[in-house]
Structure formats: C-alpha cells, structure tokens
Amino acid sequence: MSQSAPADAEPRRQPALSPSRASDFKQCPLLYRLRVIDKLPESPSRAQVRGILVHTVLERLYAHPPEERDPAAASALLEPAWTELYAEHPEWQEAFDGDDAPTRPEWLASAQRLLDAYFQLEDPSTLRPEACELYLETELTSGLRLRGYVDRLDVAPAGDIRVVDYKTGSAPREVGEAKALFQMKFYAVVLWRLRGVVPRQLKLLYLSDAQQLTYTPDEAELRKFERTLDAIWQAILRAGESGDFRPNPSKLCDWCDHKPICPAYGGSPPEYPGWPSSLGATETVLDRSD
C-alpha cells in the first residue's frame, strides 16, 4: 500500500530514484552529482518559493470541508501560510534581496493570481481527493526503488485513479511537455506497482495561464517506461562507480547555480568524493514547488 508522510519527512536512506533526480541526470549528469552526491547548496528562485506557497495553500484548502473550498477560503489561507513558511525557511531571504524585490502585498498578490487561476480550472468543492501531497514509494522487480510526492490523488468509487499535479508556470511547449509527462509517468508507474491499477488519467494544471494537460497511459507504455527508469539508474550507477558525471551544456545552464564551477564553462567542480554508501532520492521541498 502507499505510504504518506509529512512533506518535510526524511525518507529512508535506501538507494532510490525520484522524478526530479531522474530528470536531473537526463538533463545533465554533473548536475545530478552536484545535487545528490556533493550536496552543494543552491539558491531558490522567487518562482520556486511562490510555487511552494501556492502548493501549501491548495493542500490546506483541501483539508477544509468541500462546501468551504472557495476562493475566499484560499485567500484567507495565503498570508498565514506565507508567514509560517518564511519563518521555517530563513534561507529564502536571499531570493528577496535586491532593489527589484517585491513588497509583501505585491508578493502575496502574485500568488493570489495563481490561486485565482486554479479556480478557473477546477471547482474543489465538487472533488473528494483520497490524498494531497502524498508520499509514495515502491520497488520494481529489478530492485530499483522509486519514491516521490504526488500533489493530489483522486480515486473514483469504481476505483479509477487520477493523478493531479499543480504547475505554477505556464503550459510548456513540446520539450517542456515531455519533461512534465516524464514526471507524471513516474508517478503512474509507482501507483500501478503499488495498487495494481493503471491510473486512468494524469492531469497537469498550469496556473500561470490557466491551462491544463491531460494524458491517459496504458500498461504497455508503463512497462516500457519502467525499462527507461531502470536504464537511467544503471547509467547513474556506472557514473557513480567511475566518477564520470559529464556536463551536458544547454540553455538551462543560465539558470544553474553551479555554472561557475562547471568544466563546460571553464570551471572546476570539487574532487569527486566517491559513491556514497547510502543514497536516497533527495527529493526536496523545492522540487515539489512546481
């Protein structure tokens, strides 16, 4: 059965793969190494922090009785949630340094616009989720352990499963869409292996422009995707043994905190510390922000 845990709980430190870390390795093996093995600090962006705030408000909104899940209730949750999150994460102050930093009213208004867009896409008073911010973990027949967090899980009386993910950015073009579906197929595999049911629908809600993307997987596709995840993990293990985590330069490098130490740009990363004896998926609160 699935397991739920608080969003900030530290999962058991067994070797595992999460959707964010699998995406990191696909994007750039060196990025994976610096995040998972070296554990170098990174500065959160305002967009990431806002994403966490909006996710928190939506999670708390669904803790209300259905008839109380309206725009006014969401608005009332916004400021207390921000006060609490900001106190828990003093390191976020860095994201608000600088002359262009928004005032508190401006910042909350930017999050409010995303919440308003959510109500254009769904009426939460009509929904009965089984869980929000659900921690899932399973092990494939290959021995690969998968874990991650699902924003919302809807289960119909007949047993049909819908996985819902909130995205606080805009609906992506083809490349970004493939990355988003990679994450959702990951969750679909985990749920299929845990419950023996292929999710009927994977649904992404893009709050920046009030768009949505839905996808219906099938069992053959999920079997193929399992093989993809196994191949990614084997590639990670080979890189871990050799220490050969090569950079993969792309346009995304401009947003990477580690660009100054990347060999592709003339930098030098720390000496490889070796493959750790214990390696978790290291899914962080920032990974669940969008």
Salt bridges, closest charged atoms under 4 A:
GLU10 OE2 - ARG13 NH1 2.89
ASP24 OD2 - ARG21 NE 2.70
ASP24 OD1 - ARG35 NH1 2.78
ASP38 OD1 - ARG33 NE 2.53
GLU42 OE2 - ARG35 NE 2.89
GLU42 OE2 - HIS258 NE2 2.84
GLU79 OE2 - ARG104 NE 3.36
GLU84 OE2 - ARG60 NH2 2.84
GLU91 OE2 - HIS89 ND1 3.13
ASP100 OD1 - ARG46 NH2 3.04
GLU122 OE1 - ARG152 NH1 2.87
GLU122 OE2 - LYS203 NZ 3.29
GLU130 OE2 - ARG195 NH2 2.55
GLU133 OE1 - ARG288 NE 3.84
GLU137 OE2 - ARG12 NH2 2.95
GLU137 OE2 - ARG145 NH1 2.54
GLU137 OE1 - ARG147 NE 3.22
GLU139 OE1 - ARG145 NH2 2.87
ASP151 OD2 - HIS55 NE2 3.10
ASP154 OD2 - ARG152 NH2 2.86
ASP154 OD2 - ARG162 NH2 2.90
ASP160 OD1 - ARG200 NH2 3.36
ASP165 OD2 - LYS167 NZ 2.98
GLU219 OE2 - ARG223 NH2 2.74
GLU221 OE2 - LYS185 NZ 3.04
GLU226 OE2 - ARG193 NE 2.48
ASP244 OD2 - ARG246 NE 2.88
ASP254 OD1 - LYS259 NZ 2.92
ASP287 OD2 - ARG21 NH1 2.78
